[in-house]
Amino acid sequence: MIKLLTPLKLGFFMRLDRPAIELPRLIEVRSSVIEEINLSLKRLNLKGSCILVADEITIKILGEKIMEVVKEEFDVEALLISEATIEEAKRFHQIYSEKNTNFVLAVGGGRVIDVAKYSSYLSNIPFISIPTVASHDGISSPRASLLGIDKKHSLLAHSPFGVIADIDVISNAPKRFTISGCADIICNKTAVLDWELSNRITGEHISHYSVALSNMTAETMIKSADIIATNTKEAAYTVMKGLITSSMSMCIAGSSRPASGAEHMISHVLEDVLEKPALHGEQCGIASIVTMYLHGGDWLRIRKALQTIGAPITLKEIGIDEDVFVDAIVNANSVRPDRFTILSSGITKKAAIAALSETGLLN
Ligand SMILES: [Zn+2]
């Protein structure tokens, strides 16, 4: 006999008090998009004066070119970030108020976008995300990762009003960035498993739309691994679209949950303890092989995809000592104890070493 769920039982899965979903209003991913950036800004109905946020490198790569085009239609001035800290974001917020800035153009990688994202959120003005690399999925997500006095914080902010990604620029960035971005998306496979596990164990709310989008994006990367390995414009386009779609899954969830599980926590520990950490996606990717193994899932498929795109799959390749990585696995849960993952009930050192050995990370 089929038993229908009563409204009460459905209520367990529904979250009627959830915050509104914020998505970018315009997304442009193509060649030569910068030449027509004013058209994009007008489509977004943006008016008045803007500040272009960049750093010393990205102002040269793309910022100056954008300034040339934008100044034909808008009042624009450039502001360079020196560090990706909460203090820097507050300083920028102050400057926007003094100058009556109407909107912000963020030109760069993670650091620039995070400062622009949080400072524009504090000022309650829109920001446009203009990535110069396809290295991680914070490009269009609603969260900013900034350094506080003690450690890195993931802060709630607004999603970008628009995302403008010039494939000519992104495909010219070092190959390592695009590979790292792709690895960051492949990790969605384990992040989603952690979320589903938490839903079963703790009753945490889960958005099945967000899970489906996150999973689909990771699957697309795994199936496109051969294309991504070519380091062509097509590779840059594929990864950039994946990063934006992965960000969408976070916008729908209202948190980083669909794209950040135990593998990200391991990477956060590594960032804290290593003087020179590897790239975010590289660390999360390799950690994802281990957490997939711990989930009892198809870790060989994750490892094969990472290997095909050219991401590191051994500790030797990523330049991290075994002891450091083992400690990162054991201590991962302390990064975010409120987020239930496969590591939440703890793991022994012996089991962590065995997982590294079984998955070939010690080769
Ligand atoms: Zn990530």
Residues whose N, C-alpha, C, O or C-beta is under 5 A from the ligand:
A	BS01	ZN	D184 A259
